[in-house]
Amino acid sequence: MTPDNDNLAADILRGADAIAAFLGFPRRAVYHAAAKGHLPTFRLGEAVCSRKSTLLAWIAAQEAAARPERAA
């Protein structure tokens, strides 16, 4: 294993319930956002999954995009 994935099992959220609990969203909102491609997820069989690290990076990117540019 490499340092990037040495704790992979702890980083994976398996199922919409786990993702919803991590994000504080309703489970249905996770399914909807995943289906629309608005949430970084992947499938393991029938289960929708995501990595905590990917979700945190996605949130940071959303926050950065929402900040107005500061005038120099």
PyMOL Python script that loads the backbone (N, CA, C, O; Angstrom):
from pymol import cmd

cmd.read_pdbstr("""\
ATOM      1  N   MET A   1       0.833  -1.190   0.000  1.00  0.00           N
ATOM      2  CA  MET A   1       0.000   0.000   0.000  1.00  0.00           C
ATOM      3  C   MET A   1       0.873   1.247   0.000  1.00  0.00           C
ATOM      4  O   MET A   1       1.986   1.253   0.526  1.00  0.00           O
ATOM      5  N   THR A   2       0.350   2.275  -0.589  1.00  0.00           N
ATOM      6  CA  THR A   2       1.074   3.539  -0.615  1.00  0.00           C
ATOM      7  C   THR A   2       0.510   4.464   0.463  1.00  0.00           C
ATOM      8  O   THR A   2      -0.586   4.221   0.969  1.00  0.00           O
ATOM      9  N   PRO A   3       1.238   5.515   0.818  1.00  0.00           N
ATOM     10  CA  PRO A   3       0.715   6.448   1.817  1.00  0.00           C
ATOM     11  C   PRO A   3      -0.613   7.071   1.419  1.00  0.00           C
ATOM     12  O   PRO A   3      -1.390   7.479   2.283  1.00  0.00           O
ATOM     13  N   ASP A   4      -0.888   7.149   0.102  1.00  0.00           N
ATOM     14  CA  ASP A   4      -2.142   7.740  -0.362  1.00  0.00           C
ATOM     15  C   ASP A   4      -3.362   6.883  -0.040  1.00  0.00           C
ATOM     16  O   ASP A   4      -4.466   7.412   0.092  1.00  0.00           O
ATOM     17  N   ASN A   5      -3.181   5.566   0.089  1.00  0.00           N
ATOM     18  CA  ASN A   5      -4.348   4.716   0.323  1.00  0.00           C
ATOM     19  C   ASN A   5      -4.132   3.724   1.460  1.00  0.00           C
ATOM     20  O   ASN A   5      -4.783   2.679   1.486  1.00  0.00           O
ATOM     21  N   ASP A   6      -3.230   4.024   2.405  1.00  0.00           N
ATOM     22  CA  ASP A   6      -2.943   3.075   3.474  1.00  0.00           C
ATOM     23  C   ASP A   6      -4.093   2.922   4.452  1.00  0.00           C
ATOM     24  O   ASP A   6      -4.103   1.975   5.238  1.00  0.00           O
ATOM     25  N   ASN A   7      -5.054   3.817   4.427  1.00  0.00           N
ATOM     26  CA  ASN A   7      -6.217   3.704   5.294  1.00  0.00           C
ATOM     27  C   ASN A   7      -7.490   3.796   4.457  1.00  0.00           C
ATOM     28  O   ASN A   7      -8.441   4.487   4.822  1.00  0.00           O
ATOM     29  N   LEU A   8      -7.489   3.102   3.354  1.00  0.00           N
ATOM     30  CA  LEU A   8      -8.580   3.167   2.395  1.00  0.00           C
ATOM     31  C   LEU A   8      -9.917   2.764   3.009  1.00  0.00           C
ATOM     32  O   LEU A   8     -10.927   3.425   2.766  1.00  0.00           O
ATOM     33  N   ALA A   9      -9.942   1.705   3.792  1.00  0.00           N
ATOM     34  CA  ALA A   9     -11.201   1.237   4.375  1.00  0.00           C
ATOM     35  C   ALA A   9     -11.845   2.313   5.246  1.00  0.00           C
ATOM     36  O   ALA A   9     -13.069   2.444   5.260  1.00  0.00           O
ATOM     37  N   ALA A  10     -11.041   3.077   5.966  1.00  0.00           N
ATOM     38  CA  ALA A  10     -11.576   4.133   6.820  1.00  0.00           C
ATOM     39  C   ALA A  10     -12.033   5.338   6.001  1.00  0.00           C
ATOM     40  O   ALA A  10     -12.822   6.150   6.484  1.00  0.00           O
ATOM     41  N   ASP A  11     -11.549   5.458   4.777  1.00  0.00           N
ATOM     42  CA  ASP A  11     -11.878   6.599   3.924  1.00  0.00           C
ATOM     43  C   ASP A  11     -13.157   6.373   3.113  1.00  0.00           C
ATOM     44  O   ASP A  11     -13.776   7.336   2.660  1.00  0.00           O
ATOM     45  N   ILE A  12     -13.556   5.125   2.927  1.00  0.00           N
ATOM     46  CA  ILE A  12     -14.709   4.800   2.085  1.00  0.00           C
ATOM     47  C   ILE A  12     -16.005   4.915   2.887  1.00  0.00           C
ATOM     48  O   ILE A  12     -16.116   4.405   4.002  1.00  0.00           O
ATOM     49  N   LEU A  13     -16.967   5.591   2.296  1.00  0.00           N
ATOM     50  CA  LEU A  13     -18.331   5.640   2.817  1.00  0.00           C
ATOM     51  C   LEU A  13     -19.173   4.763   1.906  1.00  0.00           C
ATOM     52  O   LEU A  13     -19.307   5.053   0.717  1.00  0.00           O
ATOM     53  N   ARG A  14     -19.740   3.698   2.448  1.00  0.00           N
ATOM     54  CA  ARG A  14     -20.509   2.753   1.635  1.00  0.00           C
ATOM     55  C   ARG A  14     -21.985   2.909   1.932  1.00  0.00           C
ATOM     56  O   ARG A  14     -22.440   2.654   3.047  1.00  0.00           O
ATOM     57  N   GLY A  15     -22.720   3.326   0.929  1.00  0.00           N
ATOM     58  CA  GLY A  15     -24.154   3.489   1.050  1.00  0.00           C
ATOM     59  C   GLY A  15     -24.553   4.946   1.216  1.00  0.00           C
ATOM     60  O   GLY A  15     -23.803   5.762   1.750  1.00  0.00           O
ATOM     61  N   ALA A  16     -25.747   5.246   0.746  1.00  0.00           N
ATOM     62  CA  ALA A  16     -26.258   6.609   0.826  1.00  0.00           C
ATOM     63  C   ALA A  16     -26.434   7.052   2.275  1.00  0.00           C
ATOM     64  O   ALA A  16     -26.254   8.229   2.589  1.00  0.00           O
ATOM     65  N   ASP A  17     -26.781   6.122   3.157  1.00  0.00           N
ATOM     66  CA  ASP A  17     -26.937   6.479   4.569  1.00  0.00           C
ATOM     67  C   ASP A  17     -25.624   6.976   5.157  1.00  0.00           C
ATOM     68  O   ASP A  17     -25.610   7.965   5.891  1.00  0.00           O
ATOM     69  N   ALA A  18     -24.516   6.298   4.842  1.00  0.00           N
ATOM     70  CA  ALA A  18     -23.207   6.701   5.368  1.00  0.00           C
ATOM     71  C   ALA A  18     -22.784   8.053   4.794  1.00  0.00           C
ATOM     72  O   ALA A  18     -22.258   8.900   5.516  1.00  0.00           O
ATOM     73  N   ILE A  19     -23.012   8.253   3.513  1.00  0.00           N
ATOM     74  CA  ILE A  19     -22.670   9.529   2.880  1.00  0.00           C
ATOM     75  C   ILE A  19     -23.527  10.645   3.468  1.00  0.00           C
ATOM     76  O   ILE A  19     -23.026  11.727   3.773  1.00  0.00           O
ATOM     77  N   ALA A  20     -24.812  10.377   3.624  1.00  0.00           N
ATOM     78  CA  ALA A  20     -25.727  11.373   4.181  1.00  0.00           C
ATOM     79  C   ALA A  20     -25.329  11.750   5.606  1.00  0.00           C
ATOM     80  O   ALA A  20     -25.353  12.929   5.959  1.00  0.00           O
ATOM     81  N   ALA A  21     -24.971  10.785   6.412  1.00  0.00           N
ATOM     82  CA  ALA A  21     -24.557  11.063   7.791  1.00  0.00           C
ATOM     83  C   ALA A  21     -23.284  11.901   7.814  1.00  0.00           C
ATOM     84  O   ALA A  21     -23.153  12.815   8.628  1.00  0.00           O
ATOM     85  N   PHE A  22     -22.350  11.591   6.927  1.00  0.00           N
ATOM     86  CA  PHE A  22     -21.089  12.333   6.860  1.00  0.00           C
ATOM     87  C   PHE A  22     -21.321  13.785   6.446  1.00  0.00           C
ATOM     88  O   PHE A  22     -20.707  14.698   6.999  1.00  0.00           O
ATOM     89  N   LEU A  23     -22.203  13.995   5.477  1.00  0.00           N
ATOM     90  CA  LEU A  23     -22.451  15.337   4.952  1.00  0.00           C
ATOM     91  C   LEU A  23     -23.530  16.104   5.704  1.00  0.00           C
ATOM     92  O   LEU A  23     -23.606  17.329   5.614  1.00  0.00           O
ATOM     93  N   GLY A  24     -24.360  15.385   6.443  1.00  0.00           N
ATOM     94  CA  GLY A  24     -25.474  16.033   7.116  1.00  0.00           C
ATOM     95  C   GLY A  24     -26.636  16.312   6.182  1.00  0.00           C
ATOM     96  O   GLY A  24     -27.427  17.223   6.422  1.00  0.00           O
ATOM     97  N   PHE A  25     -26.739  15.528   5.115  1.00  0.00           N
ATOM     98  CA  PHE A  25     -27.813  15.654   4.135  1.00  0.00           C
ATOM     99  C   PHE A  25     -28.825  14.535   4.358  1.00  0.00           C
ATOM    100  O   PHE A  25     -28.485  13.507   4.944  1.00  0.00           O
ATOM    101  N   PRO A  26     -30.059  14.719   3.902  1.00  0.00           N
ATOM    102  CA  PRO A  26     -30.992  13.595   3.882  1.00  0.00           C
ATOM    103  C   PRO A  26     -30.516  12.538   2.876  1.00  0.00           C
ATOM    104  O   PRO A  26     -29.890  12.872   1.869  1.00  0.00           O
ATOM    105  N   ARG A  27     -30.809  11.284   3.149  1.00  0.00           N
ATOM    106  CA  ARG A  27     -30.403  10.188   2.265  1.00  0.00           C
ATOM    107  C   ARG A  27     -30.921  10.398   0.849  1.00  0.00           C
ATOM    108  O   ARG A  27     -30.194  10.163  -0.116  1.00  0.00           O
ATOM    109  N   ARG A  28     -32.153  10.831   0.716  1.00  0.00           N
ATOM    110  CA  ARG A  28     -32.744  11.045  -0.607  1.00  0.00           C
ATOM    111  C   ARG A  28     -31.965  12.099  -1.399  1.00  0.00           C
ATOM    112  O   ARG A  28     -31.825  11.983  -2.616  1.00  0.00           O
ATOM    113  N   ALA A  29     -31.460  13.126  -0.711  1.00  0.00           N
ATOM    114  CA  ALA A  29     -30.678  14.174  -1.372  1.00  0.00           C
ATOM    115  C   ALA A  29     -29.377  13.601  -1.928  1.00  0.00           C
ATOM    116  O   ALA A  29     -28.906  14.032  -2.981  1.00  0.00           O
ATOM    117  N   VAL A  30     -28.799  12.637  -1.226  1.00  0.00           N
ATOM    118  CA  VAL A  30     -27.576  11.983  -1.713  1.00  0.00           C
ATOM    119  C   VAL A  30     -27.876  11.232  -3.000  1.00  0.00           C
ATOM    120  O   VAL A  30     -27.142  11.364  -3.979  1.00  0.00           O
ATOM    121  N   TYR A  31     -28.942  10.447  -3.009  1.00  0.00           N
ATOM    122  CA  TYR A  31     -29.315   9.715  -4.222  1.00  0.00           C
ATOM    123  C   TYR A  31     -29.569  10.673  -5.386  1.00  0.00           C
ATOM    124  O   TYR A  31     -29.112  10.429  -6.503  1.00  0.00           O
ATOM    125  N   HIS A  32     -30.288  11.750  -5.130  1.00  0.00           N
ATOM    126  CA  HIS A  32     -30.617  12.706  -6.178  1.00  0.00           C
ATOM    127  C   HIS A  32     -29.354  13.379  -6.726  1.00  0.00           C
ATOM    128  O   HIS A  32     -29.159  13.441  -7.940  1.00  0.00           O
ATOM    129  N   ALA A  33     -28.493  13.885  -5.826  1.00  0.00           N
ATOM    130  CA  ALA A  33     -27.262  14.560  -6.260  1.00  0.00           C
ATOM    131  C   ALA A  33     -26.337  13.602  -7.006  1.00  0.00           C
ATOM    132  O   ALA A  33     -25.705  13.989  -7.989  1.00  0.00           O
ATOM    133  N   ALA A  34     -26.256  12.370  -6.548  1.00  0.00           N
ATOM    134  CA  ALA A  34     -25.407  11.370  -7.217  1.00  0.00           C
ATOM    135  C   ALA A  34     -25.941  11.070  -8.616  1.00  0.00           C
ATOM    136  O   ALA A  34     -25.169  10.966  -9.570  1.00  0.00           O
ATOM    137  N   ALA A  35     -27.250  10.932  -8.735  1.00  0.00           N
ATOM    138  CA  ALA A  35     -27.853  10.630 -10.037  1.00  0.00           C
ATOM    139  C   ALA A  35     -27.650  11.771 -11.026  1.00  0.00           C
ATOM    140  O   ALA A  35     -27.496  11.533 -12.224  1.00  0.00           O
ATOM    141  N   LYS A  36     -27.648  12.993 -10.538  1.00  0.00           N
ATOM    142  CA  LYS A  36     -27.457  14.165 -11.393  1.00  0.00           C
ATOM    143  C   LYS A  36     -25.988  14.467 -11.664  1.00  0.00           C
ATOM    144  O   LYS A  36     -25.674  15.348 -12.464  1.00  0.00           O
ATOM    145  N   GLY A  37     -25.085  13.743 -11.006  1.00  0.00           N
ATOM    146  CA  GLY A  37     -23.660  13.988 -11.185  1.00  0.00           C
ATOM    147  C   GLY A  37     -23.161  15.191 -10.408  1.00  0.00           C
ATOM    148  O   GLY A  37     -22.098  15.732 -10.714  1.00  0.00           O
ATOM    149  N   HIS A  38     -23.914  15.612  -9.412  1.00  0.00           N
ATOM    150  CA  HIS A  38     -23.542  16.785  -8.615  1.00  0.00           C
ATOM    151  C   HIS A  38     -22.754  16.441  -7.371  1.00  0.00           C
ATOM    152  O   HIS A  38     -22.349  17.337  -6.631  1.00  0.00           O
ATOM    153  N   LEU A  39     -22.529  15.173  -7.128  1.00  0.00           N
ATOM    154  CA  LEU A  39     -21.816  14.706  -5.939  1.00  0.00           C
ATOM    155  C   LEU A  39     -20.812  13.650  -6.391  1.00  0.00           C
ATOM    156  O   LEU A  39     -21.168  12.753  -7.156  1.00  0.00           O
ATOM    157  N   PRO A  40     -19.570  13.741  -5.935  1.00  0.00           N
ATOM    158  CA  PRO A  40     -18.566  12.758  -6.372  1.00  0.00           C
ATOM    159  C   PRO A  40     -18.798  11.396  -5.717  1.00  0.00           C
ATOM    160  O   PRO A  40     -18.434  11.180  -4.562  1.00  0.00           O
ATOM    161  N   THR A  41     -19.403  10.495  -6.465  1.00  0.00           N
ATOM    162  CA  THR A  41     -19.698   9.154  -5.971  1.00  0.00           C
ATOM    163  C   THR A  41     -19.291   8.125  -7.012  1.00  0.00           C
ATOM    164  O   THR A  41     -18.981   8.458  -8.156  1.00  0.00           O
ATOM    165  N   PHE A  42     -19.300   6.875  -6.592  1.00  0.00           N
ATOM    166  CA  PHE A  42     -19.087   5.747  -7.492  1.00  0.00           C
ATOM    167  C   PHE A  42     -19.913   4.587  -6.956  1.00  0.00           C
ATOM    168  O   PHE A  42     -20.419   4.643  -5.835  1.00  0.00           O
ATOM    169  N   ARG A  43     -20.045   3.566  -7.736  1.00  0.00           N
ATOM    170  CA  ARG A  43     -20.843   2.403  -7.340  1.00  0.00           C
ATOM    171  C   ARG A  43     -19.955   1.197  -7.088  1.00  0.00           C
ATOM    172  O   ARG A  43     -19.013   0.928  -7.833  1.00  0.00           O
ATOM    173  N   LEU A  44     -20.273   0.487  -6.034  1.00  0.00           N
ATOM    174  CA  LEU A  44     -19.729  -0.844  -5.783  1.00  0.00           C
ATOM    175  C   LEU A  44     -20.932  -1.770  -5.807  1.00  0.00           C
ATOM    176  O   LEU A  44     -21.657  -1.896  -4.820  1.00  0.00           O
ATOM    177  N   GLY A  45     -21.131  -2.409  -6.935  1.00  0.00           N
ATOM    178  CA  GLY A  45     -22.354  -3.184  -7.110  1.00  0.00           C
ATOM    179  C   GLY A  45     -23.544  -2.238  -7.111  1.00  0.00           C
ATOM    180  O   GLY A  45     -23.599  -1.295  -7.901  1.00  0.00           O
ATOM    181  N   GLU A  46     -24.480  -2.492  -6.234  1.00  0.00           N
ATOM    182  CA  GLU A  46     -25.675  -1.655  -6.128  1.00  0.00           C
ATOM    183  C   GLU A  46     -25.490  -0.476  -5.170  1.00  0.00           C
ATOM    184  O   GLU A  46     -26.314   0.439  -5.150  1.00  0.00           O
ATOM    185  N   ALA A  47     -24.430  -0.491  -4.388  1.00  0.00           N
ATOM    186  CA  ALA A  47     -24.233   0.533  -3.350  1.00  0.00           C
ATOM    187  C   ALA A  47     -23.560   1.777  -3.922  1.00  0.00           C
ATOM    188  O   ALA A  47     -22.562   1.683  -4.637  1.00  0.00           O
ATOM    189  N   VAL A  48     -24.112   2.933  -3.600  1.00  0.00           N
ATOM    190  CA  VAL A  48     -23.472   4.197  -3.941  1.00  0.00           C
ATOM    191  C   VAL A  48     -22.417   4.458  -2.866  1.00  0.00           C
ATOM    192  O   VAL A  48     -22.687   4.315  -1.673  1.00  0.00           O
ATOM    193  N   CYS A  49     -21.223   4.840  -3.295  1.00  0.00           N
ATOM    194  CA  CYS A  49     -20.106   5.024  -2.369  1.00  0.00           C
ATOM    195  C   CYS A  49     -19.367   6.318  -2.680  1.00  0.00           C
ATOM    196  O   CYS A  49     -19.512   6.895  -3.758  1.00  0.00           O
ATOM    197  N   SER A  50     -18.587   6.751  -1.729  1.00  0.00           N
ATOM    198  CA  SER A  50     -17.717   7.894  -1.929  1.00  0.00           C
ATOM    199  C   SER A  50     -16.586   7.811  -0.922  1.00  0.00           C
ATOM    200  O   SER A  50     -16.671   7.091   0.072  1.00  0.00           O
ATOM    201  N   ARG A  51     -15.534   8.553  -1.193  1.00  0.00           N
ATOM    202  CA  ARG A  51     -14.427   8.640  -0.244  1.00  0.00           C
ATOM    203  C   ARG A  51     -14.592   9.920   0.562  1.00  0.00           C
ATOM    204  O   ARG A  51     -14.941  10.964   0.011  1.00  0.00           O
ATOM    205  N   LYS A  52     -14.342   9.844   1.857  1.00  0.00           N
ATOM    206  CA  LYS A  52     -14.400  11.034   2.709  1.00  0.00           C
ATOM    207  C   LYS A  52     -13.453  12.101   2.179  1.00  0.00           C
ATOM    208  O   LYS A  52     -13.815  13.276   2.104  1.00  0.00           O
ATOM    209  N   SER A  53     -12.253  11.698   1.814  1.00  0.00           N
ATOM    210  CA  SER A  53     -11.261  12.660   1.330  1.00  0.00           C
ATOM    211  C   SER A  53     -11.718  13.339   0.042  1.00  0.00           C
ATOM    212  O   SER A  53     -11.475  14.532  -0.144  1.00  0.00           O
ATOM    213  N   THR A  54     -12.368  12.606  -0.836  1.00  0.00           N
ATOM    214  CA  THR A  54     -12.881  13.185  -2.075  1.00  0.00           C
ATOM    215  C   THR A  54     -14.005  14.172  -1.785  1.00  0.00           C
ATOM    216  O   THR A  54     -14.064  15.246  -2.382  1.00  0.00           O
ATOM    217  N   LEU A  55     -14.896  13.806  -0.867  1.00  0.00           N
ATOM    218  CA  LEU A  55     -15.987  14.713  -0.506  1.00  0.00           C
ATOM    219  C   LEU A  55     -15.465  15.992   0.130  1.00  0.00           C
ATOM    220  O   LEU A  55     -15.962  17.078  -0.171  1.00  0.00           O
ATOM    221  N   LEU A  56     -14.469  15.880   1.005  1.00  0.00           N
ATOM    222  CA  LEU A  56     -13.901  17.073   1.638  1.00  0.00           C
ATOM    223  C   LEU A  56     -13.228  17.977   0.609  1.00  0.00           C
ATOM    224  O   LEU A  56     -13.349  19.199   0.688  1.00  0.00           O
ATOM    225  N   ALA A  57     -12.524  17.389  -0.352  1.00  0.00           N
ATOM    226  CA  ALA A  57     -11.896  18.178  -1.418  1.00  0.00           C
ATOM    227  C   ALA A  57     -12.965  18.826  -2.297  1.00  0.00           C
ATOM    228  O   ALA A  57     -12.806  19.970  -2.722  1.00  0.00           O
ATOM    229  N   TRP A  58     -14.052  18.102  -2.574  1.00  0.00           N
ATOM    230  CA  TRP A  58     -15.142  18.634  -3.377  1.00  0.00           C
ATOM    231  C   TRP A  58     -15.803  19.814  -2.660  1.00  0.00           C
ATOM    232  O   TRP A  58     -16.115  20.825  -3.290  1.00  0.00           O
ATOM    233  N   ILE A  59     -16.016  19.692  -1.359  1.00  0.00           N
ATOM    234  CA  ILE A  59     -16.596  20.785  -0.578  1.00  0.00           C
ATOM    235  C   ILE A  59     -15.687  22.012  -0.627  1.00  0.00           C
ATOM    236  O   ILE A  59     -16.161  23.131  -0.821  1.00  0.00           O
ATOM    237  N   ALA A  60     -14.393  21.801  -0.452  1.00  0.00           N
ATOM    238  CA  ALA A  60     -13.445  22.917  -0.506  1.00  0.00           C
ATOM    239  C   ALA A  60     -13.494  23.597  -1.875  1.00  0.00           C
ATOM    240  O   ALA A  60     -13.434  24.824  -1.957  1.00  0.00           O
ATOM    241  N   ALA A  61     -13.602  22.823  -2.936  1.00  0.00           N
ATOM    242  CA  ALA A  61     -13.681  23.390  -4.285  1.00  0.00           C
ATOM    243  C   ALA A  61     -14.983  24.171  -4.468  1.00  0.00           C
ATOM    244  O   ALA A  61     -14.990  25.230  -5.095  1.00  0.00           O
ATOM    245  N   GLN A  62     -16.078  23.652  -3.923  1.00  0.00           N
ATOM    246  CA  GLN A  62     -17.360  24.362  -4.003  1.00  0.00           C
ATOM    247  C   GLN A  62     -17.283  25.693  -3.258  1.00  0.00           C
ATOM    248  O   GLN A  62     -17.785  26.710  -3.737  1.00  0.00           O
ATOM    249  N   GLU A  63     -16.657  25.680  -2.091  1.00  0.00           N
ATOM    250  CA  GLU A  63     -16.502  26.906  -1.310  1.00  0.00           C
ATOM    251  C   GLU A  63     -15.642  27.922  -2.061  1.00  0.00           C
ATOM    252  O   GLU A  63     -15.969  29.108  -2.108  1.00  0.00           O
ATOM    253  N   ALA A  64     -14.547  27.452  -2.645  1.00  0.00           N
ATOM    254  CA  ALA A  64     -13.650  28.349  -3.381  1.00  0.00           C
ATOM    255  C   ALA A  64     -14.365  28.962  -4.584  1.00  0.00           C
ATOM    256  O   ALA A  64     -14.186  30.144  -4.877  1.00  0.00           O
ATOM    257  N   ALA A  65     -15.168  28.168  -5.274  1.00  0.00           N
ATOM    258  CA  ALA A  65     -15.888  28.670  -6.442  1.00  0.00           C
ATOM    259  C   ALA A  65     -16.970  29.666  -6.054  1.00  0.00           C
ATOM    260  O   ALA A  65     -17.321  30.539  -6.848  1.00  0.00           O
ATOM    261  N   ALA A  66     -17.496  29.547  -4.855  1.00  0.00           N
ATOM    262  CA  ALA A  66     -18.577  30.433  -4.411  1.00  0.00           C
ATOM    263  C   ALA A  66     -18.060  31.778  -3.885  1.00  0.00           C
ATOM    264  O   ALA A  66     -18.819  32.742  -3.785  1.00  0.00           O
ATOM    265  N   ARG A  67     -16.771  31.836  -3.552  1.00  0.00           N
ATOM    266  CA  ARG A  67     -16.213  33.086  -3.044  1.00  0.00           C
ATOM    267  C   ARG A  67     -16.038  34.078  -4.184  1.00  0.00           C
ATOM    268  O   ARG A  67     -15.518  33.733  -5.244  1.00  0.00           O
ATOM    269  N   PRO A  68     -16.469  35.290  -3.963  1.00  0.00           N
ATOM    270  CA  PRO A  68     -16.245  36.301  -5.010  1.00  0.00           C
ATOM    271  C   PRO A  68     -14.757  36.652  -5.096  1.00  0.00           C
ATOM    272  O   PRO A  68     -14.037  36.647  -4.097  1.00  0.00           O
ATOM    273  N   GLU A  69     -14.333  36.948  -6.291  1.00  0.00           N
ATOM    274  CA  GLU A  69     -12.946  37.383  -6.492  1.00  0.00           C
ATOM    275  C   GLU A  69     -12.720  38.702  -5.769  1.00  0.00           C
ATOM    276  O   GLU A  69     -13.550  39.608  -5.847  1.00  0.00           O
ATOM    277  N   ARG A  70     -11.623  38.808  -5.084  1.00  0.00           N
ATOM    278  CA  ARG A  70     -11.307  40.061  -4.406  1.00  0.00           C
ATOM    279  C   ARG A  70     -10.630  41.006  -5.382  1.00  0.00           C
ATOM    280  O   ARG A  70      -9.750  40.609  -6.147  1.00  0.00           O
ATOM    281  N   ALA A  71     -11.044  42.236  -5.344  1.00  0.00           N
ATOM    282  CA  ALA A  71     -10.446  43.253  -6.219  1.00  0.00           C
ATOM    283  C   ALA A  71      -9.042  43.571  -5.739  1.00  0.00           C
ATOM    284  O   ALA A  71      -8.808  43.707  -4.538  1.00  0.00           O
ATOM    285  N   ALA A  72      -8.120  43.689  -6.657  1.00  0.00           N
ATOM    286  CA  ALA A  72      -6.721  43.965  -6.281  1.00  0.00           C
ATOM    287  C   ALA A  72      -6.468  45.440  -6.063  1.00  0.00           C
ATOM    288  O   ALA A  72      -5.346  45.833  -5.744  1.00  0.00           O
TER     289      ALA A  72
END
""", "prot")
cmd.dss("prot")
cmd.show_as("cartoon", "prot")
cmd.util.cbc("prot")
cmd.orient("prot")
